[in-house]
Amino acid sequence: MAIAFDDSQEGLKVPPHSIDAERSVLGGLMLDAQAWDNISAILTAEEFYRSEHRPIFRAMEWLVDQNKPLDIVTLAETLELHGELDLVGGMAYLSELADSTPTASNVSAYAEIVLERATVRKLIAVAHEIAESGFNPQGRDSARLVDEAESKVFQIGDERPSRGGPQTIRPLLTKAVEKIDELYLTKGALTGISSGFKDIDDITSGLQQADLIIVAGRPSMGKTALMMNMAESAVIAGDKPVLVFSLEMPSHSLILRMLS
């Protein structure tokens, strides 16, 4: 979704952006082209607020697709080839981007900032479109307007990159070592949420954050009763609510199962 803002029409309101973060992303990529895969999974050229930054990012994408090195010289040549070198400020601005970025180690964090600002700008633009539809419905009823508004907002969420994907091994190793240290220091104590069953807790150290736990068994073996007992234990022992979804039993049956 490409959003064009006219600051003059917004009075003194300037759309959210971070020029420093945009410059740091571009400069960081010139310092470390290997960061491209991570950054391209987060950003597209349209996420940049400054118009001169978009062709620079597109030129970087073209160089990577052509398996060519990504540096100031190749970038300038590519921009000149597409007639955009003067548009972005010439070789001087490319050099300034590289020189103003001391390290590429934080480039992913800068990219997240750029994405965050771009997402808010999209929300602002969609809000204007929704308001305009309300003032000028053109025969559409309220239900239709609500559906269209929801669709536009959901589209913004769909365009955001997923949090999955490839990860480098170094931070994963760090987390693994931290987990091993935690288990050693706790000497078998719970590091997660108690299941309510001592034998299970002894094996698992509790129900751990982000774990997907599957309880399998034949029909009428007590799977639902076990899970409801775990949920009840978590509610009693903790200070946070527990959410239960059931595709088989209605809510009143689950409550009766807990009370039985």
Secondary structure, DSSP 8 states (H G I E B T S, - for coil): ------GGGGTT------HHHHHHHHHHHHH-GGGHHHHHTT--GGG-SSTTHHHHHHHHHHHHHTT---SHHHHHHHHHHTT-TTTTTHHHHHHHHHHT---STTHHHHHHHHHHHHHHHHHHHHHHHHHHHHH--TT--HHHHHHHHHHHHHHHHHHS--S-S---HHHHHHHHHHHHHHHHHHTT--SSB--S-HHHHHHHSSB-TT--------TTSSHHHHHHHHHHHHHHHSSS------SSS-HHHHHHHHH-
